[in-house]
Amino acid sequence: MTLILLVIAVVAVLFVARSINVPLNTMIKTVQDVENESDLSKRVGLSHVLELNQLANAFNSMLIKFQSIIADASQVSVTTTNAAEKMVAISEQGSSHLQEQQEQVSSVSRSMDEMTEAVGHVTETITEAVNIAESAHQSAKQGHTVVQQSIEKINQVSVMLNRWQN
């Protein structure tokens, strides 16, 4: 009877270890893929283990935020390009008429102020994105370390169980 209970306990421990190890390995691979390929569209699959599921959701949310920040920065870049193209058109028209040129120089000056302000906003947005990316990178490194430590602990338990089984 004791032997049967022992076998059941070992099988249960191996099942639990596998149910944690497989999702962790999947998460690690996804994190490495995002890091190596710079592909923010990758997502971590959800797990039936609550803590792993929370980690997967947090990582996926972080990737969504990064994509949003990059899209916002791209939109600001398009807006800046459009504003610059408008300034060129105004300057070309201004050169044909002397009186209009004076008015357009004033307009260009205002546009330059707006452009400077827009560039300042772009710089702030990019700085914020870099800070967030650095923070996320650190968090990912810390998460990776925790996952690695967890895997090592699980492997240690597995080795102990194998030794105990033998």
Short mmCIF file of the C-alpha atoms (twelve columns), coordinates in Angstrom:
data_MODEL
# 
_entry.id   MODEL 
# 
loop_
_atom_site.group_PDB 
_atom_site.id 
_atom_site.type_symbol 
_atom_site.label_atom_id 
_atom_site.label_alt_id 
_atom_site.label_comp_id 
_atom_site.label_asym_id 
_atom_site.label_seq_id 
_atom_site.Cartn_x 
_atom_site.Cartn_y 
_atom_site.Cartn_z 
_atom_site.pdbx_PDB_model_num 
ATOM 1   C CA . MET A 1   0.000  0.000  0.000   1 
ATOM 2   C CA . THR A 2   2.822  2.388  0.900   1 
ATOM 3   C CA . LEU A 3   4.509  1.601  -2.398  1 
ATOM 4   C CA . ILE A 4   1.334  2.459  -4.325  1 
ATOM 5   C CA . LEU A 5   0.992  5.771  -2.461  1 
ATOM 6   C CA . LEU A 6   4.651  6.486  -3.124  1 
ATOM 7   C CA . VAL A 7   4.232  5.826  -6.853  1 
ATOM 8   C CA . ILE A 8   1.120  8.026  -6.939  1 
ATOM 9   C CA . ALA A 9   2.995  10.813 -5.123  1 
ATOM 10  C CA . VAL A 10  5.937  10.600 -7.521  1 
ATOM 11  C CA . VAL A 11  3.633  10.666 -10.553 1 
ATOM 12  C CA . ALA A 12  1.771  13.659 -9.087  1 
ATOM 13  C CA . VAL A 13  5.016  15.543 -8.445  1 
ATOM 14  C CA . LEU A 14  6.244  14.806 -11.952 1 
ATOM 15  C CA . PHE A 15  2.931  15.953 -13.378 1 
ATOM 16  C CA . VAL A 16  3.046  19.213 -11.400 1 
ATOM 17  C CA . ALA A 17  6.698  19.788 -12.344 1 
ATOM 18  C CA . ARG A 18  5.872  19.233 -16.019 1 
ATOM 19  C CA . SER A 19  2.789  21.468 -15.847 1 
ATOM 20  C CA . ILE A 20  5.036  24.293 -14.621 1 
ATOM 21  C CA . ASN A 21  8.143  23.524 -16.658 1 
ATOM 22  C CA . VAL A 22  6.454  23.369 -20.086 1 
ATOM 23  C CA . PRO A 23  4.733  26.800 -19.832 1 
ATOM 24  C CA . LEU A 24  7.915  28.348 -18.406 1 
ATOM 25  C CA . ASN A 25  9.977  27.032 -21.294 1 
ATOM 26  C CA . THR A 26  7.391  28.368 -23.743 1 
ATOM 27  C CA . MET A 27  7.535  31.794 -22.070 1 
ATOM 28  C CA . ILE A 28  11.323 31.803 -22.127 1 
ATOM 29  C CA . LYS A 29  11.348 30.960 -25.833 1 
ATOM 30  C CA . THR A 30  8.865  33.739 -26.606 1 
ATOM 31  C CA . VAL A 31  10.860 36.292 -24.591 1 
ATOM 32  C CA . GLN A 32  14.029 35.221 -26.401 1 
ATOM 33  C CA . ASP A 33  12.260 35.450 -29.780 1 
ATOM 34  C CA . VAL A 34  11.080 38.997 -28.993 1 
ATOM 35  C CA . GLU A 35  14.585 39.935 -27.877 1 
ATOM 36  C CA . ASN A 36  16.399 38.314 -30.823 1 
ATOM 37  C CA . GLU A 37  13.961 39.237 -33.589 1 
ATOM 38  C CA . SER A 38  12.729 42.582 -32.193 1 
ATOM 39  C CA . ASP A 39  9.256  41.328 -33.080 1 
ATOM 40  C CA . LEU A 40  6.767  42.977 -30.742 1 
ATOM 41  C CA . SER A 41  3.859  41.077 -32.330 1 
ATOM 42  C CA . LYS A 42  4.862  37.849 -30.556 1 
ATOM 43  C CA . ARG A 43  2.659  36.842 -27.638 1 
ATOM 44  C CA . VAL A 44  3.070  34.410 -24.772 1 
ATOM 45  C CA . GLY A 45  0.397  31.717 -24.636 1 
ATOM 46  C CA . LEU A 46  -1.729 31.531 -21.520 1 
ATOM 47  C CA . SER A 47  -1.182 28.825 -18.930 1 
ATOM 48  C CA . HIS A 48  -3.478 27.030 -16.521 1 
ATOM 49  C CA . VAL A 49  -1.112 27.954 -13.663 1 
ATOM 50  C CA . LEU A 50  -2.409 31.240 -12.187 1 
ATOM 51  C CA . GLU A 51  0.966  32.889 -11.589 1 
ATOM 52  C CA . LEU A 52  2.255  31.909 -15.029 1 
ATOM 53  C CA . ASN A 53  -0.961 33.163 -16.573 1 
ATOM 54  C CA . GLN A 54  -0.511 36.499 -14.778 1 
ATOM 55  C CA . LEU A 55  3.079  36.713 -16.002 1 
ATOM 56  C CA . ALA A 56  2.000  35.915 -19.576 1 
ATOM 57  C CA . ASN A 57  -0.744 38.565 -19.448 1 
ATOM 58  C CA . ALA A 58  1.667  41.173 -18.066 1 
ATOM 59  C CA . PHE A 59  4.254  40.402 -20.741 1 
ATOM 60  C CA . ASN A 60  1.648  40.519 -23.528 1 
ATOM 61  C CA . SER A 61  0.295  43.843 -22.188 1 
ATOM 62  C CA . MET A 62  3.818  45.251 -22.107 1 
ATOM 63  C CA . LEU A 63  4.341  44.284 -25.768 1 
ATOM 64  C CA . ILE A 64  1.025  45.906 -26.727 1 
ATOM 65  C CA . LYS A 65  2.096  49.129 -24.982 1 
ATOM 66  C CA . PHE A 66  5.443  49.084 -26.793 1 
ATOM 67  C CA . GLN A 67  3.658  48.700 -30.118 1 
ATOM 68  C CA . SER A 68  1.385  51.617 -29.237 1 
ATOM 69  C CA . ILE A 69  4.323  53.845 -28.264 1 
ATOM 70  C CA . ILE A 70  6.122  53.030 -31.498 1 
ATOM 71  C CA . ALA A 71  2.959  53.688 -33.522 1 
ATOM 72  C CA . ASP A 72  2.524  57.042 -31.751 1 
ATOM 73  C CA . ALA A 73  6.138  57.986 -32.475 1 
ATOM 74  C CA . SER A 74  5.630  57.000 -36.112 1 
ATOM 75  C CA . GLN A 75  2.489  59.129 -36.356 1 
ATOM 76  C CA . VAL A 76  4.331  62.108 -34.880 1 
ATOM 77  C CA . SER A 77  7.037  61.575 -37.488 1 
ATOM 78  C CA . VAL A 78  4.445  61.608 -40.293 1 
ATOM 79  C CA . THR A 79  2.879  64.768 -38.868 1 
ATOM 80  C CA . THR A 80  6.294  66.404 -38.675 1 
ATOM 81  C CA . THR A 81  7.064  65.421 -42.267 1 
ATOM 82  C CA . ASN A 82  3.731  66.824 -43.434 1 
ATOM 83  C CA . ALA A 83  4.370  70.082 -41.585 1 
ATOM 84  C CA . ALA A 84  7.836  70.338 -43.163 1 
ATOM 85  C CA . GLU A 85  6.383  69.773 -46.646 1 
ATOM 86  C CA . LYS A 86  3.814  72.514 -46.051 1 
ATOM 87  C CA . MET A 87  6.597  74.897 -44.999 1 
ATOM 88  C CA . VAL A 88  8.470  74.233 -48.263 1 
ATOM 89  C CA . ALA A 89  5.329  74.967 -50.299 1 
ATOM 90  C CA . ILE A 90  4.778  78.231 -48.411 1 
ATOM 91  C CA . SER A 91  8.409  79.262 -48.984 1 
ATOM 92  C CA . GLU A 92  8.182  78.598 -52.751 1 
ATOM 93  C CA . GLN A 93  5.018  80.664 -53.081 1 
ATOM 94  C CA . GLY A 94  6.577  83.450 -51.003 1 
ATOM 95  C CA . SER A 95  9.511  83.871 -53.376 1 
ATOM 96  C CA . SER A 96  7.217  84.871 -56.310 1 
ATOM 97  C CA . HIS A 97  5.834  88.005 -54.628 1 
ATOM 98  C CA . LEU A 98  7.809  90.354 -52.443 1 
ATOM 99  C CA . GLN A 99  4.901  91.465 -50.285 1 
ATOM 100 C CA . GLU A 100 3.609  87.908 -49.935 1 
ATOM 101 C CA . GLN A 101 7.139  86.830 -49.056 1 
ATOM 102 C CA . GLN A 102 7.135  89.052 -45.991 1 
ATOM 103 C CA . GLU A 103 3.796  87.628 -44.840 1 
ATOM 104 C CA . GLN A 104 4.934  84.075 -45.538 1 
ATOM 105 C CA . VAL A 105 8.183  84.570 -43.626 1 
ATOM 106 C CA . SER A 106 6.050  85.471 -40.649 1 
ATOM 107 C CA . SER A 107 3.940  82.377 -41.283 1 
ATOM 108 C CA . VAL A 108 7.051  80.220 -41.596 1 
ATOM 109 C CA . SER A 109 8.299  81.649 -38.334 1 
ATOM 110 C CA . ARG A 110 5.079  80.591 -36.628 1 
ATOM 111 C CA . SER A 111 5.276  77.188 -38.293 1 
ATOM 112 C CA . MET A 112 8.870  76.849 -37.119 1 
ATOM 113 C CA . ASP A 113 7.730  77.573 -33.568 1 
ATOM 114 C CA . GLU A 114 5.084  74.895 -33.917 1 
ATOM 115 C CA . MET A 115 7.649  72.561 -35.485 1 
ATOM 116 C CA . THR A 116 10.067 73.210 -32.632 1 
ATOM 117 C CA . GLU A 117 7.306  72.471 -30.173 1 
ATOM 118 C CA . ALA A 118 6.377  69.327 -32.134 1 
ATOM 119 C CA . VAL A 119 10.021 68.235 -32.210 1 
ATOM 120 C CA . GLY A 120 10.179 68.834 -28.470 1 
ATOM 121 C CA . HIS A 121 7.136  66.605 -28.028 1 
ATOM 122 C CA . VAL A 122 8.666  63.973 -30.305 1 
ATOM 123 C CA . THR A 123 11.868 64.100 -28.282 1 
ATOM 124 C CA . GLU A 124 9.912  63.718 -25.052 1 
ATOM 125 C CA . THR A 125 7.911  60.838 -26.520 1 
ATOM 126 C CA . ILE A 126 11.030 59.101 -27.773 1 
ATOM 127 C CA . THR A 127 12.789 59.655 -24.445 1 
ATOM 128 C CA . GLU A 128 9.791  58.228 -22.636 1 
ATOM 129 C CA . ALA A 129 9.681  55.277 -25.036 1 
ATOM 130 C CA . VAL A 130 13.382 54.626 -24.481 1 
ATOM 131 C CA . ASN A 131 12.919 54.807 -20.710 1 
ATOM 132 C CA . ILE A 132 9.959  52.453 -20.882 1 
ATOM 133 C CA . ALA A 133 11.878 50.102 -23.172 1 
ATOM 134 C CA . GLU A 134 14.863 50.139 -20.822 1 
ATOM 135 C CA . SER A 135 12.598 49.502 -17.860 1 
ATOM 136 C CA . ALA A 136 10.835 46.719 -19.714 1 
ATOM 137 C CA . HIS A 137 14.165 45.253 -20.722 1 
ATOM 138 C CA . GLN A 138 15.264 45.252 -17.093 1 
ATOM 139 C CA . SER A 139 11.930 43.731 -16.060 1 
ATOM 140 C CA . ALA A 140 12.279 41.104 -18.762 1 
ATOM 141 C CA . LYS A 141 15.804 40.322 -17.579 1 
ATOM 142 C CA . GLN A 142 14.556 40.035 -14.001 1 
ATOM 143 C CA . GLY A 143 11.658 37.889 -15.135 1 
ATOM 144 C CA . HIS A 144 14.028 35.754 -17.150 1 
ATOM 145 C CA . THR A 145 16.236 35.324 -14.061 1 
ATOM 146 C CA . VAL A 146 13.235 34.325 -11.956 1 
ATOM 147 C CA . VAL A 147 12.126 31.864 -14.624 1 
ATOM 148 C CA . GLN A 148 15.636 30.420 -14.875 1 
ATOM 149 C CA . GLN A 149 15.816 30.073 -11.091 1 
ATOM 150 C CA . SER A 150 12.428 28.378 -11.070 1 
ATOM 151 C CA . ILE A 151 13.556 25.970 -13.764 1 
ATOM 152 C CA . GLU A 152 16.705 25.200 -11.789 1 
ATOM 153 C CA . LYS A 153 14.626 24.523 -8.657  1 
ATOM 154 C CA . ILE A 154 12.252 22.288 -10.629 1 
ATOM 155 C CA . ASN A 155 15.198 20.446 -12.142 1 
ATOM 156 C CA . GLN A 156 16.703 20.013 -8.668  1 
ATOM 157 C CA . VAL A 157 13.415 18.604 -7.422  1 
ATOM 158 C CA . SER A 158 13.277 16.318 -10.444 1 
ATOM 159 C CA . VAL A 159 16.822 15.077 -9.792  1 
ATOM 160 C CA . MET A 160 15.985 14.495 -6.131  1 
ATOM 161 C CA . LEU A 161 12.846 12.599 -7.146  1 
ATOM 162 C CA . ASN A 162 14.808 10.506 -9.626  1 
ATOM 163 C CA . ARG A 163 17.385 9.697  -6.962  1 
ATOM 164 C CA . TRP A 164 14.628 8.914  -4.512  1 
ATOM 165 C CA . GLN A 165 12.875 6.743  -7.052  1 
ATOM 166 C CA . ASN A 166 16.023 4.742  -7.703  1 
# 
